[in-house]
Amino acid sequence: MARYAVNPQTSPESLAEIVDAVMPTVIDIRRHLHRHPELSGQEKATARFVAEQCKNLGLDVREHIGGFGLLACLQKVKTRPYIALRADMDALPILETATSDYVSENTGIAHACGHDAHTAMLIGAMMALQNLGDLPYNVAAIFQPAEETTAGAAAMIRDGVLDSVQPLRMHALHVYPYLPSGSIGLRTGAMCASADMFEVEISGHGGHAARPHECTDTILIASHIIQALHHIVSRRVDPMQPAVLTIGQIEGGHAPNVIPEHVAFSGTIRTLDHQVRDEIRARMDHIIRQTAETWGATASFTMKATTPLLENPPEIMRLTEAALRRFMPDTPLLRIDAPSMGGEDFAEFLHKVPGCLLRLGTGSAPNTRHPLHHPAFDIDEQAMATGVAALVSLCLMET
């Protein structure tokens, strides 16, 4: 087992004092980002704002990595290795219904998943680290675009974001309204499911709604296929193996009295096991093609792996827990019993660099306990102090 050497210059009290000092700025940054959300791949103004904040701290900033991604480095001793911290920046196509003073000013776009808080906390952590004097590591802050479309992490890796810093470890956290505000959720092993996106198109012969016998009713065929697909998880997957199949979009037809030639629908599957994933894909392919052929139509089926399984390795979690207990002894550390079936493309980074994902509890009242992606989603901003301190702590513990 690794031996842990603590940075002797930092105590829990001094860390708390520094974090308290940066918190007004962290809250201001979070509220600015919340007012000005941008969709995945469109984070131009967000990236410009974040770059300006990092340059004002004296960090070495590289922009336009994998789109609007940023790398901001704090290098105090050139010969020391790097620890990397990551935050996502993109928002969602959701009409916000919250009533705070900092609601979205971009209609139909909202930070309903806490990425504004993630970015603000990472900037706050870099502010705190800048003020801590000597550090055992240099620190690389990675601000990632396009997490919601699971494209950003892979794009940044392809664009060489890790090449210049080659971090020893990499960490991230995600707000979590299901945990008490100011707590941190830990889990070893599977943390987030792999996510695959699929598309199906049914093609046939359209015609008049009053003469369906002369047509191939693609809407009816699509409904049969959708019903059958939803039975795969309940009847073909071991009930002890978590899996989710969801169809979230369907398009077809332009008039109530016309049978359309084409219907398309798309969705996602989430799994924690490679064999389960392969079984679901094989069953989907069989059901889609056979059902379409039975009713005289043709079908195309494509599936794209968007993000891999995210796992927190045991040794990294032992180091992480040791750091949090050393520098944040009063913070509740809660065990998360089950993995999330949500995907998280931070997993792309963890396939390149050892690291882990933590949950930050942000629920304290009804308005801060809405689930992720809810139109009224908000957080208890005081919890961000815990998040900033956690990110800093992970950069202070040596192995």
C-alpha positions, 0 to 999 in steps of 0.5 A: 500500500502507498505511504501518504506524505502530507504537505506540511504547510497546510492545515485544515484550518488554513485551507478553510480560511483560504477557501472562505476568502475565495468563495464570494468570487466563486459564487459570482463566477457561478452566477455569471455562468448560470445567466449565460449558458451555452449548449454543447460545442457552442461554449465560445463566450463561456470559454473566453470568460473562463480563460480571462479568469485563469489568465488573471490568476497568472496561469498558463492558458491554452485555448481551443482544445477539442473545440472550446476546451481550455487547459490552465496550468499552475506550475510552481516547480518545473520539475514536479509532476502534474495533478489534473482537475477537470470541470465541464462547461456546457449547458442543456436545451432546457427552458429554466423555470427557477425563480432565482436572481440569476436565472438564464438569460438565454431562453431555452438553455439552462445550466440544469446539471451544475456545470456552471458550479463545476467550472466556478469551483475549479477556478476557485480551487486554482485561486486557492492553490495559487495562495497556498505557497509551495505545492507537492505537484503542479496542477492542470485545470482542464475545462471541458466542452460538450460533456452533455453530448459526450463528445468533449473529453474524447475531442480534447484528448485527440487534441493533445490536452494531456500530452504536455502535462502527463498528469499522475492523477486526474480528479473531478466532482459532480454536484448531486442533489440527492446528498445533503449539502456539503457532504461528499459521496464516495464509491469504489468501482463502477460509478457511472454506466457506459452510454450508447446512442442508437438510431432507427429508421423505418422505410415503407410505402406512404399513402392515403390514411383512408387506404392503409391496405395500399401502404406500409404503415411505418408509424404502426411498425415503429410502435411495434418495434418500440414496444418490443425493444422495451421488453429486452431489459425485462426479459432478456437481461439478467435482473441482477445486471443493471441496464436501461433502454430509453427511447427519447425521440421519434419523428414521422409524418406531417399530416393526420391523413397521410401515412408517411414513408419514413419514421425515425426514432432514437434513444440510449442504452446504459449498462455496467457490463460488456456482455449485457451491452452486447446482448442488448445490441444483438437483440435490438438488431434482430427485433428491428429488422425482423419486425420491419420485414414482417410488415413489409418495411425495411429498417436501418439500425445504428448504435454508437458508443458515446462514453465508456464505463466510469470506474474509481480504482480502489488505490485511488479511492484510498488516497482520495479518502485519506486526503479528504479526511486529512484536510477536511475532517469535519466534512461528511464522507458518505458511501454511495451504494449503487452506481449511476446509470447516467453516463459521464464522459470524464470516463474517457480521461480515466481510460488514459490517466488514473483518477476518480469522480466524486459526488458533491452533495448540494441538496438543502431545501426543496428548491435545491433537491430537484433532480439533474436536468430538471427545469428548476434545478438549482444548488445550495451555493454554500456547498461549493466551498466543500467542492473547492476544498476537496479539489485543493485537498486532492492536490496536496496529498503525496503518495 
